[in-house]
Amino acid sequence: MWKNSFLTNYLGDKNKVNNLTAAEVSGLWLQYMGDTMAICVYKYFLKIVEDDEIKSILRFALRLAKDHVEKIKDFFERENFQVPIGFTENDVNLNAPRLFSDRFLLFYSYIMTIHGLTAYSLAIINSERKDIQDYFMECTITSKELFQKIDEVAKKQHIFSSVPSIPSPPKAEFIDSTGIIANLFGEKRLLNGSEISNLFFNSKKTGFVRSLSLGFNQVAVREDVRNFMLKNVKLAGKDADSFDKILQQENLPVPENWDGEVTNSTISPFSDKLMMFHAAFLINTALSYYGAAIGSSLRSDLVVNYYVVNNHAMEAGVICYNLMVKHGWLEKQPEAGNR
């Protein structure tokens, strides 16, 4: 009898055993957190948006987020797994005045959809169960549709700047010298396509962080949250400028600046908890993109620059983490069993 009781307590009811791997739990858990945040954000955006085409995109994005949350909740409940708290109606003030322009709302959707597509592709290859794979594949398909809708409106309204074009080489060539150490101070070879793409994207994304943090700094309730957002504005601003400087040295265009799309409102549409989580999310993704950029950069000045901006992101991340723990806002991810 003792043995049966021990096995039941240790292994749990076989009918209720969790069949999700750590990777599957992580993918679903993080998406649940992100999409409950997105529901709050898009509900507020729909209260302030005026442009009908952009409003249609925001409605579609909100519908996808709600659908994701319900499906993830169903996965967890069927596996007898704890559903996260995430974010609720207590984290959004739908009566707050406009904090961002319609153009910024579309740009926000563009950046966040890119993050979603990246996360879903990783979740698919890390999932073992077919139903989980199918779910994330469905998320990829619908998010691709959202991305293309955003891109179509952005091009129609001339909202986003395009990545620079490069000429076709006269013939196929091979690199005959590394030139990696010397070009830190000496003559530098021209940027290749991967390096241009990464610089432009990281400038655009880091500029987005600066502008979003600028808005959050204006409306945050707690002084330490305002101070963090202001520091994030400065760090992200330095980093975006560093990418732009390299592009300009090569006589290449740089992305637009979005700071002017933030209004002077001081009434917050979001809780400090939501804004800090949002900052943490963007810091984590920045670290991932910077790491990928280092791996595909063959000029040492670029590698050095990415190490600098990576350190800035880590600095912001430490402050962000400490503040979230201090205020009891950091919901703990599921952990391994205590053996």
C-alpha positions as CSV (number, residue, x, y, z in Angstrom):
1,M,0.0,0.0,0.0
2,W,2.8,2.4,0.9
3,K,4.6,1.5,-2.4
4,N,1.4,2.3,-4.5
5,S,0.9,5.5,-2.6
6,F,4.5,6.5,-3.2
7,L,4.4,5.8,-6.9
8,T,1.1,7.7,-7.2
9,N,2.6,10.8,-5.5
10,Y,5.9,10.6,-7.3
11,L,4.7,9.7,-10.8
12,G,1.2,11.3,-10.5
13,D,-2.0,9.9,-12.0
14,K,-1.2,8.3,-15.3
15,N,-4.4,9.7,-16.8
16,K,-3.2,13.2,-15.9
17,V,0.5,12.9,-16.7
18,N,2.1,15.8,-18.5
19,N,3.2,14.7,-22.0
20,L,4.7,18.0,-23.0
21,T,8.4,18.3,-23.3
22,A,10.3,21.2,-21.8
23,A,10.7,22.7,-25.2
24,E,7.0,22.4,-25.9
25,V,6.1,23.9,-22.5
26,S,8.5,26.7,-23.0
27,G,7.2,27.6,-26.5
28,L,3.6,27.6,-25.4
29,W,4.3,29.3,-22.1
30,L,6.2,32.2,-23.6
31,Q,3.7,32.6,-26.4
32,Y,0.9,32.7,-23.9
33,M,2.6,35.5,-22.0
34,G,3.3,37.4,-25.2
35,D,-0.2,37.1,-26.6
36,T,-2.0,38.0,-23.4
37,M,0.2,41.2,-23.5
38,A,-0.7,41.6,-27.2
39,I,-4.4,41.5,-26.4
40,C,-4.0,44.4,-24.0
41,V,-1.9,46.4,-26.5
42,Y,-4.1,45.8,-29.5
43,K,-7.3,46.6,-27.6
44,Y,-5.8,50.0,-26.7
45,F,-4.6,50.5,-30.3
46,L,-8.1,49.9,-31.7
47,K,-9.4,52.6,-29.3
48,I,-7.1,55.3,-30.8
49,V,-6.5,54.3,-34.4
50,E,-8.1,56.4,-37.1
51,D,-6.8,55.0,-40.4
52,D,-9.2,52.3,-41.7
53,E,-6.6,50.2,-43.4
54,I,-4.4,50.1,-40.3
55,K,-7.5,49.4,-38.1
56,S,-8.3,46.3,-40.2
57,I,-4.7,45.0,-39.5
58,L,-5.0,45.7,-35.8
59,R,-8.3,43.8,-35.6
60,F,-6.7,40.8,-37.4
61,A,-3.7,40.9,-35.0
62,L,-6.0,41.0,-32.0
63,R,-8.1,38.1,-33.3
64,L,-5.0,36.0,-33.8
65,A,-3.7,36.7,-30.3
66,K,-7.1,35.8,-28.7
67,D,-7.1,32.6,-30.8
68,H,-3.6,31.7,-29.7
69,V,-4.4,32.2,-26.0
70,E,-7.5,29.9,-26.1
71,K,-5.6,27.1,-27.9
72,I,-2.6,27.3,-25.6
73,K,-4.9,27.3,-22.6
74,D,-6.6,24.1,-24.0
75,F,-3.2,22.4,-24.5
76,F,-2.2,23.1,-20.9
77,E,-5.5,22.1,-19.4
78,R,-5.7,18.8,-21.3
79,E,-2.2,18.0,-20.0
80,N,-3.1,19.1,-16.4
81,F,-0.4,21.8,-16.6
82,Q,-0.6,25.1,-14.8
83,V,-1.8,27.9,-17.0
84,P,0.2,31.2,-16.6
85,I,-1.4,34.3,-15.4
86,G,0.0,36.5,-18.1
87,F,-1.7,39.9,-18.6
88,T,-5.4,40.8,-18.0
89,E,-7.8,43.8,-18.3
90,N,-6.1,45.2,-15.2
91,D,-2.9,45.9,-17.3
92,V,-4.6,48.2,-19.9
93,N,-6.4,51.5,-19.6
94,L,-8.6,51.7,-22.7
95,N,-9.6,55.3,-21.8
96,A,-6.0,56.6,-22.0
97,P,-5.4,59.2,-24.7
98,R,-3.3,58.6,-27.8
99,L,0.3,57.9,-27.0
100,F,1.4,56.8,-30.5
101,S,0.5,57.8,-34.1
102,D,-1.3,55.5,-36.5
103,R,2.0,55.1,-38.5
104,F,3.7,53.9,-35.3
105,L,0.9,51.4,-34.6
106,L,1.6,49.8,-38.0
107,F,5.3,49.8,-37.4
108,Y,4.8,48.2,-34.0
109,S,2.7,45.5,-35.6
110,Y,5.4,44.9,-38.2
111,I,8.2,44.5,-35.7
112,M,6.2,42.2,-33.3
113,T,5.0,40.1,-36.2
114,I,8.6,39.5,-37.3
115,H,9.4,38.4,-33.7
116,G,6.4,36.0,-33.8
117,L,7.4,34.4,-37.1
118,T,10.9,33.8,-35.7
119,A,9.6,32.3,-32.5
120,Y,7.2,30.0,-34.3
121,S,9.8,28.5,-36.6
122,L,12.0,27.7,-33.6
123,A,9.0,26.2,-31.8
124,I,8.2,23.9,-34.7
125,I,11.6,22.3,-34.9
126,N,11.8,22.0,-31.1
127,S,8.4,20.3,-30.7
128,E,8.1,16.5,-30.9
129,R,4.3,16.2,-30.7
130,K,2.5,16.5,-34.1
131,D,-0.4,18.5,-32.7
132,I,2.0,21.0,-31.2
133,Q,3.9,21.2,-34.5
134,D,0.7,21.7,-36.4
135,Y,-0.4,24.4,-34.0
136,F,2.9,26.4,-34.4
137,M,2.7,25.8,-38.2
138,E,-0.8,27.3,-38.2
139,C,0.6,30.3,-36.2
140,T,3.3,30.7,-38.9
141,I,0.8,30.7,-41.7
142,T,-1.6,33.2,-40.2
143,S,1.3,35.4,-39.0
144,K,2.7,35.3,-42.6
145,E,-0.7,36.6,-43.7
146,L,-0.6,39.3,-41.2
147,F,2.9,40.3,-42.2
148,Q,2.0,40.5,-45.8
149,K,-1.1,42.7,-45.0
150,I,1.2,45.0,-43.0
151,D,3.7,45.2,-45.8
152,E,1.1,45.9,-48.4
153,V,-0.4,48.9,-46.4
154,A,3.1,50.1,-45.5
155,K,4.2,50.2,-49.2
156,K,0.9,51.7,-50.3
157,Q,1.2,54.5,-47.7
158,H,5.0,54.9,-48.1
159,I,5.5,54.3,-44.3
160,F,8.6,52.1,-44.1
161,S,12.0,52.7,-45.7
162,S,13.4,49.8,-47.8
163,V,16.6,47.9,-47.3
164,P,19.3,49.2,-49.6
165,S,19.8,47.4,-53.0
166,I,23.2,46.2,-54.1
167,P,24.5,45.8,-57.7
168,S,25.1,42.4,-59.3
169,P,28.8,41.4,-59.4
170,P,30.3,41.1,-62.8
171,K,31.3,37.5,-62.1
172,A,31.4,34.9,-59.4
173,E,34.4,35.5,-57.1
174,F,36.2,34.0,-54.1
175,I,37.7,35.8,-51.1
176,D,41.5,35.7,-51.4
177,S,42.4,37.3,-48.0
178,T,40.8,37.3,-44.6
179,G,41.5,41.0,-43.9
180,I,39.6,40.6,-40.7
181,I,42.1,41.9,-38.2
182,A,43.6,44.6,-40.4
183,N,40.3,46.2,-41.4
184,L,39.6,47.3,-37.9
185,F,41.9,50.3,-38.4
186,G,43.0,50.1,-42.0
187,E,41.2,50.1,-45.3
188,K,37.9,48.2,-45.1
189,R,36.3,46.1,-47.8
190,L,32.8,47.0,-48.9
191,L,29.9,45.6,-46.8
192,N,28.4,42.4,-48.2
193,G,24.6,41.7,-48.5
194,S,24.3,39.9,-45.2
195,E,26.1,42.7,-43.3
196,I,23.9,45.4,-44.9
197,S,20.8,43.5,-44.2
198,N,21.7,42.9,-40.5
199,L,22.8,46.5,-40.0
200,F,19.6,47.9,-41.5
201,F,17.3,45.6,-39.6
202,N,19.0,46.0,-36.3
203,S,19.0,49.8,-36.8
204,K,15.3,49.7,-37.5
205,K,14.5,47.4,-34.6
206,T,16.7,49.2,-32.1
207,G,15.2,52.5,-33.2
208,F,11.8,51.0,-32.5
209,V,13.0,50.1,-28.9
210,R,14.1,53.7,-28.4
211,S,10.8,55.2,-29.5
212,L,8.7,52.7,-27.6
213,S,10.8,53.3,-24.5
214,L,10.4,57.1,-25.0
215,G,6.6,56.7,-24.8
216,F,6.8,54.4,-21.9
217,N,9.1,56.8,-20.0
218,Q,6.4,59.5,-20.3
219,V,3.6,57.5,-18.9
220,A,5.2,55.1,-16.3
221,V,3.8,55.5,-12.8
222,R,6.8,54.4,-10.7
223,E,10.0,56.5,-10.7
224,D,12.3,53.5,-11.0
225,V,10.4,52.3,-14.1
226,R,10.6,55.8,-15.7
227,N,14.3,55.9,-14.9
228,F,14.8,52.5,-16.6
229,M,12.9,53.5,-19.7
230,L,14.9,56.7,-20.0
231,K,18.1,54.7,-19.7
232,N,16.8,52.3,-22.4
233,V,16.1,55.3,-24.6
234,K,19.7,56.4,-24.3
235,L,21.2,52.9,-24.8
236,A,19.0,52.0,-27.7
237,G,19.6,55.5,-29.2
238,K,23.4,55.0,-29.1
239,D,23.1,51.5,-30.6
240,A,20.8,52.6,-33.5
241,D,23.1,55.5,-34.2
242,S,26.1,53.1,-34.3
243,F,24.4,51.0,-37.0
244,D,23.4,54.1,-38.9
245,K,27.0,55.5,-38.8
246,I,28.4,52.4,-40.5
247,L,25.7,52.5,-43.2
248,Q,26.3,56.2,-43.8
249,Q,30.1,55.6,-44.1
250,E,29.2,53.3,-47.0
251,N,26.9,55.9,-48.5
252,L,23.9,53.7,-47.8
253,P,20.5,54.9,-46.6
254,V,19.4,54.4,-43.0
255,P,16.0,53.6,-41.5
256,E,13.5,56.4,-40.5
257,N,13.4,57.7,-37.0
258,W,10.1,57.1,-35.1
259,D,10.6,59.3,-32.1
260,G,8.3,62.0,-33.7
261,E,5.4,59.4,-33.7
262,V,5.2,59.6,-29.9
263,T,2.7,62.1,-28.5
264,N,3.2,64.2,-25.4
265,S,0.6,62.2,-23.4
266,T,1.5,61.4,-19.8
267,I,-1.5,59.2,-19.0
268,S,-0.5,55.5,-19.3
269,P,-2.5,53.0,-21.4
270,F,-0.6,50.1,-19.8
271,S,0.5,48.9,-16.4
272,D,4.1,49.4,-15.4
273,K,4.3,45.6,-15.2
274,L,3.2,45.2,-18.8
275,M,5.7,47.9,-20.0
276,M,8.6,46.3,-18.2
277,F,7.7,42.8,-19.6
278,H,7.6,44.4,-23.0
279,A,11.0,45.9,-22.5
280,A,12.4,42.6,-21.3
281,F,11.0,40.8,-24.3
282,L,12.6,43.2,-26.7
283,I,15.9,43.0,-24.9
284,N,15.9,39.2,-25.2
285,T,15.1,39.3,-28.9
286,A,17.8,42.0,-29.4
287,L,20.4,39.7,-27.8
288,S,19.4,36.9,-30.2
289,Y,19.5,39.1,-33.3
290,Y,22.9,40.6,-32.3
291,G,24.3,37.1,-31.8
292,A,23.1,36.0,-35.2
293,A,24.6,39.2,-36.8
294,I,28.0,38.6,-35.2
295,G,28.1,35.1,-36.7
296,S,27.5,36.5,-40.2
297,S,29.8,39.5,-40.0
298,L,33.2,39.2,-41.6
299,R,34.5,42.7,-40.8
300,S,36.1,43.1,-37.4
301,D,34.7,46.7,-37.0
302,L,31.2,45.2,-37.3
303,V,32.0,42.4,-34.8
304,V,33.3,45.0,-32.3
305,N,30.3,47.1,-32.7
306,Y,27.9,44.2,-32.1
307,Y,29.8,43.3,-28.9
308,V,29.3,46.8,-27.7
309,V,25.5,46.9,-28.4
310,N,25.2,43.4,-27.0
311,N,26.7,44.6,-23.7
312,H,24.3,47.5,-23.7
313,A,21.4,45.0,-24.1
314,M,22.7,42.9,-21.3
315,E,23.1,46.0,-19.1
316,A,19.5,46.9,-19.7
317,G,18.4,43.3,-19.2
318,V,20.0,43.1,-15.7
319,I,18.2,46.3,-14.6
320,C,15.0,45.2,-16.1
321,Y,15.2,41.8,-14.4
322,N,16.0,43.3,-11.0
323,L,13.1,45.8,-11.3
324,M,10.6,43.1,-12.2
325,V,11.7,40.9,-9.3
326,K,11.6,43.8,-6.9
327,H,7.9,44.6,-7.8
328,G,6.8,41.0,-8.0
329,W,6.1,41.2,-11.8
330,L,8.3,38.4,-13.1
331,E,6.1,35.3,-13.4
332,K,8.3,32.2,-13.0
333,Q,8.7,29.8,-16.0
334,P,8.1,26.1,-15.3
335,E,11.2,24.4,-14.0
336,A,12.7,20.9,-13.9
337,G,11.6,18.6,-11.1
338,N,13.5,18.7,-7.8
339,R,15.3,15.4,-7.7
